[in-house]
Each structure stands twice: as C-alpha cells, then as structure tokens.
Amino acid sequence: MRKQTDIRGESRRGFLKESFALAALAFGAGNAHAASGTPMTGPRAARMLTVMAATLYPHASLPPALYSSVSAAVLSKANRDPPVRQMLDSGLLELDAASGGDWLALSPAAQLGSLVQRQNGAFFQFVRGMTALNLYSNPEVWTRFGYGGDAWSFGGYAGKNLDDINWLPEPAAAP
C-alpha cells in the first residue's frame, strides 16, 4: 500500500496526529480568558477560531477535529508573526466585546451575523483565507468529499479515463 502524503510531504497519519495533538492542547487547557484586553492565546482563541471556521465553511460531513486543525494553523501563523498576532487578538477580543463578553455563547445565527458585520475587515479576511487554504488542502477533507487528490503524483491526468462520462444519464432522443 502506497503511503499517502499531504502537501507538506508528511504522512497523512503524521499530519492527523499533529492536528489532533494541537487540538487536544488547545481544548485541554481550560477556558480561561481575561476580558481586560490580554492576548487571545490558548484554548479560548482556538475554540473561537474553530467555531468561526465551521461557521464560514460549514460541512456536515466534516468532524470538529478538521476545523480544529485550521485553528491550530491560524494560531501557529499568528505566533510566528507579531503583527498578525496583534490583528488576531484584536479581532477575537472585538467579537467577544460586541457580543456582550462571550461570542461562543451566542446562537449560531447570531455568530454568523456578527461575522457578516466584520466581513470587510482584515481580521475576517485573514481567518477566511487561512480557513479556505488549510481546510481544502487537507487530504482528510478530500477523502470525505470523494476527491482522490492531485493527479500529478500519479503521473497526471492523461490516460486516466477522465473522458469517460458514464455517470451522466443518457441524452433524450432527438424529436
């Protein structure tokens, strides 16, 4: 059996282990958050980003762990880039402040409404872009959507019967 790798070249199993470990770390530390404007690090930020990712790109077939891997990637990027960290902190704190202190306590419709109000801001655009990139480049997501992945690693599309459209219904007879 051929070892499956993701876009970074690591094994699928390694990627999933890393994702689940980051999600467990993010969610296992509790729900501490100081509303005094302190940086949004750790479990609260991870939970908010996970819910935000699932709200922006909802798929009933995707488990929360795949959305958690997105939040881990966003936080990782923010931890490497101080201006991004500041923008992320400000955006998450603003979501909480605008919702009366706890954005996660809002109904899903109210959470969506809060995000729609911020859709033109840098924070929203950053999280939206990171979510799209990290969610839809994940081979586990591909599997759940029935996408076999890139053809390049298998020699390209030529000769793979991609012109076979037997899945379409027969056309109606001409009158």
C-alpha positions in Angstrom: 0.0 0.0 0.0 1.4 3.4 -1.0 2.0 5.8 1.8 -0.3 8.9 1.5 1.3 12.3 2.0 -0.1 15.7 2.3 1.0 18.9 0.6 3.9 19.4 3.0 5.2 15.9 2.2 4.5 14.4 5.6 2.4 11.3 6.1 -1.3 11.5 6.5 -1.0 9.8 9.8 1.6 12.2 11.0 -0.5 15.1 9.9 -3.5 13.8 11.7 -1.6 13.0 14.8 -0.1 16.6 14.8 -3.6 18.1 14.2 -5.2 16.1 17.0 -2.4 16.9 19.4 -2.7 20.6 18.7 -6.5 20.4 19.1 -6.1 18.5 22.4 -3.6 21.0 23.7 -5.9 23.9 22.7 -9.0 22.5 24.2 -7.5 20.7 27.2 -6.1 23.7 29.0 -9.5 25.1 30.1 -11.5 28.1 29.1 -9.6 30.9 30.8 -9.8 34.3 29.2 -9.3 37.7 30.7 -11.6 40.3 29.2 -9.1 43.0 30.0 -7.6 43.1 26.5 -4.9 40.5 27.1 -3.8 38.5 24.1 -6.1 35.7 23.0 -3.9 32.7 23.2 -4.6 29.1 24.1 -7.9 27.3 24.4 -10.3 30.2 24.1 -8.8 31.5 20.9 -8.6 28.0 19.4 -12.3 27.4 20.2 -13.4 30.7 18.7 -11.3 30.1 15.6 -12.7 26.5 15.3 -16.3 27.8 15.5 -15.5 30.6 13.1 -14.0 28.2 10.6 -17.1 25.9 10.9 -19.4 28.9 10.5 -17.6 30.2 7.4 -17.3 26.8 5.7 -20.0 24.5 7.1 -19.9 20.9 6.1 -22.0 18.4 7.9 -19.6 15.6 6.8 -16.6 17.2 8.5 -15.8 16.4 12.2 -14.8 19.2 14.5 -11.2 17.9 14.6 -10.7 19.0 11.0 -11.8 22.5 11.9 -9.6 22.4 14.9 -6.6 21.8 12.7 -7.5 25.0 10.9 -7.5 27.0 14.2 -4.1 25.4 15.0 -2.7 26.6 11.7 -4.1 30.1 12.2 -2.6 30.3 15.7 0.7 29.0 14.5 0.9 31.7 11.9 0.0 34.3 14.4 2.6 33.1 16.9 5.3 33.5 14.2 4.2 36.9 13.0 3.7 39.7 15.7 1.5 42.0 13.5 -0.7 39.1 12.6 -0.9 38.1 16.3 -2.0 41.7 17.2 -4.6 41.7 14.5 -5.9 38.3 15.6 -6.0 39.3 19.2 -7.9 42.5 18.4 -10.4 40.7 16.2 -11.2 37.9 18.7 -11.5 40.4 21.5 -13.8 42.6 19.3 -16.0 39.6 18.7 -16.3 39.0 22.4 -16.9 42.6 23.2 -19.6 43.1 20.6 -21.4 40.0 21.8 -21.6 41.1 25.4 -18.5 39.3 26.5 -18.8 35.8 25.1 -19.1 35.3 21.4 -19.1 31.5 21.9 -22.3 31.8 23.9 -24.2 33.3 21.0 -26.6 31.2 18.9 -25.1 30.0 15.5 -27.2 32.6 13.7 -26.0 35.4 15.9 -22.4 34.3 15.5 -22.8 34.3 11.7 -24.4 37.8 11.9 -21.5 39.1 14.0 -19.1 37.7 11.4 -21.0 39.2 8.5 -20.7 42.6 10.1 -16.9 42.2 10.1 -16.6 40.6 6.7 -14.6 43.5 5.1 -12.1 43.8 7.9 -8.5 42.4 7.9 -9.2 40.0 10.8 -12.1 38.4 9.0 -10.3 38.2 5.7 -7.2 36.7 7.3 -9.2 34.0 9.1 -11.4 33.3 6.0 -8.3 32.9 3.8 -6.4 30.7 6.3 -9.5 28.6 6.7 -10.0 28.0 3.0 -6.3 27.3 2.5 -5.9 24.9 5.4 -9.3 23.2 5.2 -9.5 22.4 1.5 -5.8 21.4 1.2 -6.2 18.7 3.8 -6.2 15.2 2.3 -8.6 14.0 5.0 -11.1 16.6 3.8 -10.6 15.4 0.2 -11.4 11.9 1.3 -14.6 12.9 2.9 -15.7 14.8 -0.2 -14.8 12.0 -2.5 -11.9 13.8 -4.2 -9.0 11.5 -4.9 -6.4 14.2 -4.7 -4.0 15.6 -7.2 -3.2 13.6 -10.3 0.4 14.9 -10.6 1.7 12.4 -8.0 0.1 9.6 -10.1 1.5 10.7 -13.4 -1.0 13.3 -14.5 -4.5 13.0 -16.0 -3.5 11.6 -19.4 -4.8 8.1 -19.9 -6.8 8.0 -16.7 -10.2 7.7 -18.5 -11.3 11.2 -17.4 -13.2 11.5 -20.6 -15.4 8.6 -19.5 -18.7 10.2 -18.6 -20.8 7.1 -18.0 -22.1 8.7 -14.8 -24.3 11.0 -16.8 -27.8 9.9 -17.8 -28.3 9.1 -21.5 -29.4 12.1 -23.5 -33.0 12.3 -24.6 -33.7 11.1 -28.1 -33.9 13.9 -30.7 -37.5 14.6 -31.8 
